[in-house]
């Protein structure tokens, strides 16, 4: 009786399961919810949100400046005149309106 040196059926099943698990975890590391592609998407979204935050901070600073310029402590007459014209539609008597 000669016996061939082929791996046993249990060893083949072990390596097949090990390969399947390693393939699954590799796929999950790249494509999963916490994978590399999702990490790149989150980084790009964070950059966009930082840009929005800077824009909103600049807008808030501009609004604070305009509010301070119209306050009782510091009244900017030119700004008050501009706001009265744009919001209330006021005109001086010596002005001509062209529509």
C-alpha positions in Angstrom: 0.0 0.0 0.0 1.3 3.3 -1.0 0.1 6.5 0.4 0.2 9.8 -1.4 1.2 13.0 0.3 -1.8 15.1 -0.3 -3.2 17.4 2.3 -6.1 16.2 4.3 -9.6 17.5 3.7 -9.6 19.3 7.1 -6.5 21.3 6.2 -8.1 22.4 2.9 -11.2 23.6 4.7 -9.0 25.4 7.3 -7.1 27.3 4.6 -10.3 28.0 2.6 -12.0 29.5 5.7 -8.8 31.5 6.6 -8.6 32.9 3.0 -12.3 33.8 3.1 -11.9 35.6 6.4 -8.8 37.5 5.3 -10.6 38.5 2.1 -13.6 39.7 4.0 -11.5 41.8 6.5 -9.4 43.2 3.7 -12.6 44.3 1.9 -14.1 45.7 5.1 -10.9 47.7 5.8 -11.0 49.3 2.4 -14.8 49.6 1.6 -16.5 49.4 5.0 -18.1 52.1 7.1 -14.8 52.8 8.8 -12.6 51.9 5.8 -10.1 53.9 3.9 -12.5 55.2 1.2 -14.9 56.5 3.9 -12.0 58.1 5.7 -11.0 60.1 2.6 -14.7 61.1 2.1 -14.8 62.3 5.7 -11.6 64.3 5.3 -12.9 66.0 2.1 -16.2 66.8 3.9 -14.3 68.2 6.9 -12.4 70.6 4.5 -15.6 71.8 3.0 -17.1 72.4 6.4 -14.0 74.3 7.5 -14.4 76.6 4.5 -18.1 77.1 5.4 -17.1 77.9 9.0 -14.6 80.5 7.9 -17.1 82.1 5.6 -19.8 82.2 8.3 -17.3 83.6 10.9 -16.4 86.3 8.4 -20.1 87.0 7.8 -20.8 87.1 11.6 -17.8 89.5 12.1 -19.2 91.8 9.4 -22.6 91.8 10.9 -21.2 92.5 14.4 -19.3 95.5 12.9 -22.5 96.8 11.2 -24.4 96.3 14.5 -21.7 98.2 16.5 -21.7 101.0 13.9 -25.5 101.4 14.4 -25.4 101.2 18.2 -26.0 104.2 20.5 -22.4 104.3 21.6 -21.0 104.6 18.1 -23.4 105.9 15.4 -22.2 105.9 11.8 -24.4 108.5 10.1 -23.4 107.3 6.6 -24.4 103.7 7.4 -27.6 104.9 9.0 -28.4 106.9 5.8 -27.6 103.9 3.7 -29.9 101.6 5.7 -32.7 104.1 5.8 -32.6 104.4 2.0 -32.4 100.6 1.3 -34.8 99.3 3.9 -37.3 102.1 4.2 -37.0 103.6 0.7 -36.4 107.1 2.0 -35.1 109.8 -0.3 -33.9 113.4 0.2 -35.9 116.1 -1.4 -33.1 117.2 -3.8 -32.7 113.7 -5.3 -34.1 112.4 -8.6 -35.2 108.7 -8.8 -34.7 107.0 -12.1 -36.4 103.6 -12.5 
